[in-house]
Amino acid sequence: MSNNKQGNNDFFSGVYEVTKLIPPGRVTTYGAIARFLATGRSARMVGWALNASGGRSEFIPAHRVVNRKGMLTGKHHFGNSSTMRQLLENEGMIIENDIILNFNEKFWDPSSELTDF
């Protein structure tokens, strides 16, 4: 069991390191992070890691991670339902009905952006 716990800690740490590299004004997806970490079917685990990031001493910009359609599916983890939207709008996202309308323009793919990770 401790090996599984250690594996989760390593995976969560990788999620946090990638998430910290998302530039302001850009967003990525749970799946893009999972694919970058060579765990392509682990998008849900990326979400779990980001849900747990609030208790960390370092800032993890989890608000910049959305679902594959640009929907703010994690918004309820930010204190109130409008915080994630406000943070993203402050960074230039155009959001309507909890969907980023300029998602394709703002999408950041760690697999093509991070060559020295």
Secondary structure, 3 states (H helix, E strand, C coil): CHHHHHHHHHHHHHHHHHHHCCCCCCEEEHHHHHHHCCCCCCHHHHHHHHHHHHHCCCCCCHHHEECCCCECCCHHHCCCCCHHHHHHHHCCCCEECCEECCHHHHECCHHHHCCCC
